[in-house]
Amino acid sequence: MWQVLSSAWALLLGMGMLMIGNGLQGTLLGVRGDIEGFSTLQMSFVMSAYFVGFLGGSRLAPEMIRRVGHVRVFAALASFISAVMILYPAITNPVAWMLGRVVIGFCFSGVYVTAESWLNNASDNANRGKALSLYMIVQMVGIVSAQALMLVGDPSGYETFVIASVVVSVSFAPILLSISPTPAFDRTKPMSLRQLMDASPLGCVGMFLLGGVFSAQFGMSAVYAASAGLSLTQISIFVATFYVGAVVMQYPLGWMSDRMDRRILILFGAAVAGAAAIGAMILGTDFNFLLIAAFLIGGMTNPLYSLLIAHTNDYLDYDDMPAASGGLVFINGLGAVAGPLITGWMMGDSVFGAPGFFLFMAVLLLLLAVYAGYRTTQRPAIPTDETGIMSPMAPTGSPVVVEFAQEYAIETDIEEQEAAAEAS
């Protein structure tokens, strides 16, 4: 662990600050939109725009990096992120915010591709698992810390937007000044979506449904909290609780996934999160229950991302695992684009109101649980001693970190097989 910290501390510090800025601007816009009188439908378009940009960036950023290099792409995208964050309070118009969110999503996607390439380059076979774990923890801690900054300034003014812009601007200093050398960037030839669906129907369907759930959490949780009349302090705590649950539950579920049929664990996690969402929809006036529900939903759904990727890998050859990473992230991104739009419609006063936020997630999660149960009847379970490991990942990353995690899973699986062969 210390070896990882000594070689990649600047990168991890910079990524943590980036996540603070990204987490802060998402929550801040949800609160400011309520202050400005934007409807939940308008805010759903604003929040969905981020995932449109992110999806586009994940496809175009690799080509940009190959043409002009990591450092130039990193610095250029950072400038756009900082500029858009300053412009949000200056142009309080939902259309302008939507366009800004497209730019922000595109830029953050490119930044993640660049930084995660550096992280992969800074690790080796011996410490790759620890690097992944640290990176996931840094991401979640950054988003949780961002919620505390919501209380520093008045969301109806400029101060908090300036803080978000400054944090993002400063985050690039340790990365650009300390990371050397620049890593090579070779994009893996992607696997077709048809091939991916044939290999793992549950992985593909699950990633699509989970994209909608995660984008609702990341994009619409603050919008829901403001619509429900929570105070600024309560909004910060509520949003942070989703990610606290993700950090706490990632490793217990990961441990279980390597020791049982992963389809059963997917069913269990989705059912628990779905039940918590239904409970919150009914008992949402009790703030303490809201926090319990947020903890369970975040604690179950975020690890499901890693679990679905591990489940998909169980049905792929080693050579196909890296190629599948882009397809899985793309499917997840499609669900993420649709998530806020449907959530915003369901939260409309003429539909379900604020509880529509939880109803949307409950429907997707229970669909996932039912489909996972159905898939258990379609083919036998793979013996646990023949499955790969589950690498911890957060849904905020790019295809690079998914491929990075799959490389680690392959290496670990090969080492375990060699050790077993020697023992026998």
C-alpha positions in Angstrom: 0.0 0.0 0.0 2.8 2.4 0.9 4.5 1.6 -2.4 1.3 2.6 -4.2 1.1 5.8 -2.2 4.7 6.7 -2.8 4.5 6.3 -6.5 1.0 7.7 -7.2 0.2 10.0 -4.3 0.1 13.1 -6.5 -2.3 11.4 -9.0 -4.6 10.2 -6.2 -4.6 13.6 -4.5 -5.4 15.3 -7.8 -8.2 12.8 -8.5 -9.6 13.2 -5.0 -9.8 17.0 -5.6 -11.4 16.4 -9.0 -14.1 14.3 -7.4 -14.7 17.0 -4.8 -15.3 19.5 -7.6 -17.5 17.2 -9.6 -19.5 16.0 -6.6 -19.9 19.6 -5.4 -21.2 21.0 -8.8 -23.8 18.2 -9.1 -25.3 18.8 -5.7 -25.0 22.6 -6.0 -26.9 22.7 -9.2 -29.7 20.7 -7.8 -30.1 23.1 -4.9 -29.6 26.2 -7.0 -32.1 25.0 -9.5 -34.7 24.8 -6.8 -33.8 28.3 -5.7 -34.2 29.6 -9.2 -37.6 27.9 -9.6 -36.6 25.4 -12.3 -39.0 22.5 -12.6 -37.9 18.9 -11.9 -38.3 18.2 -15.6 -36.0 21.0 -16.5 -33.5 19.9 -14.0 -33.7 16.3 -15.3 -32.5 17.6 -18.7 -29.7 19.5 -17.0 -28.6 16.5 -15.1 -28.9 14.1 -18.0 -26.7 16.4 -20.1 -23.7 15.5 -18.0 -24.0 11.8 -19.0 -24.5 12.7 -22.6 -21.2 14.6 -22.5 -19.5 11.8 -20.5 -20.6 9.2 -22.9 -19.3 11.2 -25.9 -16.0 12.0 -24.1 -15.3 8.3 -23.3 -15.5 7.6 -27.0 -13.5 10.7 -28.3 -10.9 11.3 -25.6 -8.7 8.3 -26.6 -8.3 9.8 -30.1 -7.6 13.2 -28.7 -4.9 11.8 -26.4 -3.2 9.9 -29.3 -3.2 13.1 -31.5 -1.9 15.7 -29.0 -0.8 13.9 -25.9 -1.9 13.4 -22.3 -0.7 16.7 -20.9 -2.3 18.9 -23.5 -5.6 17.1 -23.3 -5.5 17.3 -19.5 -4.7 21.0 -19.4 -7.2 22.0 -22.0 -10.1 20.0 -20.5 -9.3 21.4 -17.1 -9.6 25.0 -18.4 -13.1 24.2 -19.8 -14.2 22.6 -16.5 -13.1 25.6 -14.4 -14.7 28.1 -16.9 -18.1 26.4 -17.0 -18.3 26.2 -13.2 -17.8 29.9 -12.9 -20.4 30.5 -15.6 -23.2 28.5 -13.9 -24.3 31.3 -11.5 -23.7 34.0 -14.1 -26.2 32.5 -16.6 -29.1 31.0 -14.6 -30.9 29.5 -17.5 -31.8 25.8 -17.8 -30.7 25.6 -21.4 -27.4 27.2 -20.7 -26.9 24.9 -17.7 -27.7 21.9 -19.9 -25.1 22.9 -22.5 -22.6 23.5 -19.7 -23.3 20.1 -18.3 -22.6 18.5 -21.7 -19.2 20.3 -21.7 -18.5 19.3 -18.1 -19.4 15.7 -18.7 -17.2 15.5 -21.8 -14.3 17.2 -20.1 -14.5 15.0 -16.9 -14.6 11.9 -19.1 -11.5 12.9 -20.9 -9.8 13.8 -17.6 -10.6 10.4 -16.1 -9.3 8.6 -19.2 -6.0 10.5 -19.0 -5.6 10.2 -15.2 -6.6 6.5 -15.1 -4.0 5.8 -17.9 -1.4 7.3 -15.6 -2.6 5.3 -12.7 -2.3 2.1 -14.7 1.2 3.1 -15.8 2.2 3.8 -12.2 1.2 0.3 -11.0 2.5 -3.1 -11.6 1.3 -6.7 -11.2 2.2 -6.7 -7.5 0.3 -3.5 -6.5 -2.4 -3.2 -9.1 -5.1 -4.5 -6.8 -4.1 -2.0 -4.0 -4.0 0.8 -6.6 -7.6 0.0 -7.7 -8.8 -0.1 -4.1 -7.2 3.2 -3.2 -8.5 4.8 -6.4 -12.1 3.7 -5.6 -11.8 4.9 -2.0 -10.4 8.3 -3.1 -13.3 8.7 -5.6 -15.9 8.1 -2.9 -14.2 10.1 -0.2 -14.0 13.0 -2.7 -17.7 13.0 -3.4 -18.6 12.6 0.3 -16.3 15.5 1.2 -17.9 17.7 -1.5 -21.1 17.6 0.4 -19.6 19.2 3.4 -18.4 22.1 1.2 -22.1 22.8 0.4 -22.3 24.4 3.9 -19.4 26.8 3.4 -21.2 29.3 1.1 -24.6 30.4 0.1 -25.9 28.3 -2.9 -27.9 31.3 -4.0 -24.7 33.3 -4.5 -21.3 32.8 -6.2 -19.1 31.6 -3.4 -19.7 27.8 -3.6 -19.4 27.8 -7.4 -16.1 29.6 -7.1 -14.9 27.0 -4.6 -15.8 24.2 -7.0 -13.9 25.9 -9.8 -10.8 26.6 -7.6 -10.7 23.0 -6.3 -10.8 21.6 -9.9 -8.2 24.1 -11.0 -5.8 23.3 -8.2 -6.3 19.5 -8.6 -4.3 19.5 -11.8 -1.2 20.9 -10.3 0.0 17.8 -8.4 -0.8 15.6 -11.4 0.9 17.7 -14.1 3.9 18.6 -12.0 4.6 15.2 -10.5 3.6 12.4 -13.0 6.3 11.2 -15.2 6.8 9.7 -17.7 3.7 10.1 -19.9 2.2 6.7 -20.5 1.7 5.1 -23.8 -2.0 5.0 -24.9 -3.2 2.1 -26.9 -7.0 1.6 -27.3 -8.2 -2.0 -27.2 -10.3 -3.1 -30.1 -13.8 -3.1 -28.7 -16.1 -6.2 -28.6 -19.4 -5.8 -30.4 -22.5 -5.3 -28.3 -24.1 -8.4 -29.8 -21.1 -10.6 -28.8 -21.2 -9.1 -25.3 -24.9 -9.8 -25.0 -24.5 -13.3 -26.2 -21.7 -13.9 -23.6 -23.6 -12.4 -20.6 -27.2 -11.2 -21.0 -27.4 -10.5 -17.3 -24.2 -8.4 -17.4 -25.5 -6.2 -20.3 -29.1 -5.8 -19.0 -27.8 -5.2 -15.5 -25.3 -2.6 -16.6 -28.1 -0.7 -18.5 -30.5 -0.7 -15.6 -27.8 0.2 -13.1 -26.8 3.1 -15.3 -30.3 4.6 -14.7 -30.1 3.9 -11.0 -26.6 5.5 -10.6 -27.4 8.5 -12.7 -30.5 9.1 -10.6 -28.4 9.0 -7.4 -25.6 11.2 -8.8 -27.7 13.6 -10.7 -31.1 13.8 -9.1 -30.6 13.1 -5.4 -30.1 16.8 -4.6 -33.0 17.7 -6.8 -35.2 15.3 -4.9 -34.0 16.5 -1.5 -34.7 20.2 -2.4 -38.1 19.3 -3.8 -38.9 17.4 -0.6 -38.1 20.5 1.5 -35.0 19.3 3.2 -32.6 21.9 4.7 -29.2 22.5 3.1 -27.5 20.5 5.9 -29.9 17.6 5.4 -29.4 17.7 1.7 -25.6 17.4 2.1 -25.9 14.5 4.6 -28.5 12.7 2.4 -26.4 12.9 -0.8 -23.2 11.9 1.1 -24.9 8.8 2.6 -25.3 7.1 -0.8 -21.5 7.1 -1.1 -20.7 6.3 2.5 -22.8 3.1 1.9 -20.9 2.4 -1.3 -17.5 2.5 0.5 -18.7 0.4 3.5 -20.4 -2.3 1.5 -18.0 -2.7 -1.4 -15.7 -5.1 0.3 -18.2 -7.4 2.1 -20.1 -7.9 -1.1 -16.8 -8.4 -3.0 -15.8 -11.1 -0.5 -19.1 -12.8 -0.9 -19.0 -12.6 -4.7 -15.9 -14.8 -4.8 -17.6 -17.5 -2.7 -21.0 -18.0 -4.2 -23.1 -17.8 -7.4 -22.8 -14.2 -8.4 -26.3 -14.2 -9.9 -27.8 -14.9 -6.5 -25.7 -12.1 -5.0 -26.9 -9.7 -7.7 -30.5 -10.8 -7.1 -30.0 -10.2 -3.3 -28.3 -6.8 -3.7 -30.9 -5.5 -6.2 -33.8 -6.7 -4.1 -32.5 -5.1 -0.9 -31.9 -1.8 -2.6 -35.3 -2.0 -4.3 -37.0 -2.7 -1.0 -35.2 0.3 0.6 -36.3 2.5 -2.3 -39.9 1.5 -1.8 -39.6 2.1 1.9 -38.2 5.6 1.3 -41.0 6.3 -1.1 -43.6 5.5 1.6 -41.8 6.8 4.6 -39.8 9.7 3.0 -41.1 12.2 5.6 -38.8 10.6 8.2 -35.3 12.0 7.6 -33.6 9.2 9.6 -35.4 6.6 7.5 -34.3 8.5 4.4 -30.7 8.1 5.5 -31.1 4.4 6.1 -32.6 3.9 2.7 -29.8 6.0 1.0 -27.2 3.9 2.8 -28.7 0.7 1.6 -29.3 1.8 -1.9 -25.8 3.3 -2.3 -24.3 0.3 -0.4 -25.9 -2.2 -2.7 -26.0 -0.6 -6.1 -22.4 0.8 -6.3 -20.8 -2.7 -5.6 -23.3 -4.2 -8.2 -21.3 -2.3 -10.8 -18.1 -4.3 -10.0 -20.1 -7.4 -9.5 -21.8 -7.3 -12.9 -18.4 -6.8 -14.6 -16.9 -9.7 -12.7 -19.9 -11.8 -13.7 -19.5 -10.9 -17.3 -15.8 -11.8 -17.2 -16.7 -15.3 -15.9 -18.1 -16.0 -19.4 -15.2 -14.5 -21.4 -11.8 -15.6 -22.5 -8.9 -13.7 -21.1 -8.2 -12.1 -24.5 -11.8 -10.8 -24.6 -12.0 -9.2 -21.2 -10.2 -5.9 -22.0 -12.2 -5.6 -25.2 -15.4 -5.9 -23.3 -14.7 -3.0 -21.0 -15.7 -0.3 -23.5 -18.9 -2.1 -24.3 -20.0 -2.5 -20.7 -19.3 1.2 -19.9 -21.1 2.3 -23.1 -24.2 0.2 -22.1 -24.1 1.7 -18.6 -23.8 5.2 -20.1 -26.9 4.7 -22.2 -28.9 3.9 -19.1 -27.3 6.9 -17.3 -28.5 9.3 -20.0 -32.1 8.1 -19.7 -32.1 7.9 -15.9 -32.5 11.6 -15.0 -34.9 12.3 -17.8 -37.3 9.6 -16.6 -36.8 10.4 -13.0 -37.6 14.1 -13.7 -40.8 13.2 -15.4 -41.8 10.9 -12.6 -41.1 13.6 -10.0 -43.4 16.0 -11.8 -46.3 17.4 -9.7 -48.8 15.9 -12.1 -47.2 12.4 -11.8 -45.8 11.1 -8.5 -44.1 14.2 -7.1 -40.8 14.0 -5.2 -41.4 10.3 -4.3 -41.0 9.5 -8.0 -37.3 9.7 -7.4 -37.4 6.5 -5.3 -40.1 4.8 -7.3 -37.9 5.0 -10.5 -35.0 3.4 -8.7 -37.2 0.8 -7.1 -38.6 -0.3 -10.5 -35.2 -0.7 -12.1 -33.7 -2.5 -9.1 -36.6 -4.9 -8.8 -36.5 -5.6 -12.6 -32.8 -6.4 -12.2 -33.5 -8.8 -9.3 -36.2 -10.5 -11.3 -34.0 -10.8 -14.4 -31.1 -12.2 -12.3 -33.4 -14.8 -10.8 -34.6 -15.7 -14.3 -31.0 -16.1 -15.6 -30.3 -18.6 -12.8 -32.7 -20.9 -14.6 -31.1 -20.6 -18.0 -27.7 -22.0 -17.4 -25.9 -23.7 -14.5 -23.7 -21.7 -12.2 -19.9 -21.7 -12.8 -18.1 -23.4 -9.8 -16.6 -20.7 -7.5 -13.1 -22.1 -8.0 -13.4 -21.4 -11.7 -14.5 -17.8 -11.4 -12.3 -14.7 -11.4 -12.0 -12.2 -8.7 -14.2 -9.1 -8.3 -12.1 -5.9 -8.5 -13.5 -2.8 -6.7 -14.7 -0.1 -9.1 -16.9 3.0 -8.8 -19.3 3.8 -11.6 -17.8 7.2 -12.0 -14.7 5.9 -13.9 -14.0 5.6 -17.6 -13.5 2.5 -19.7 -9.8 2.8 -18.9 -10.2 1.9 -15.2 -12.6 -1.0 -16.1 -9.9 -2.4 -18.4 -7.3 -1.7 -15.7 -9.4 -3.8 -13.3 -9.9 -6.6 -15.8 -6.1 -6.8 -16.3 -5.7 -7.2 -12.6 -8.4 -9.9 -12.5 -6.7 -11.8 -15.3 -3.3 -11.6 -13.6 -4.6 -12.7 -10.3 -6.6 -15.6 -11.8 -3.5 -16.8 -13.7 -1.4 -16.6 -10.5 -4.0 -18.6 -8.5 -4.1 -21.3 -11.2 -0.3 -21.6 -11.3 -0.2 -21.8 -7.5 -2.9 -24.5 -7.5 -1.0 -26.4 -10.2 2.2 -26.3 -8.2 0.5 -27.4 -5.0 -1.0 -30.4 -6.7 
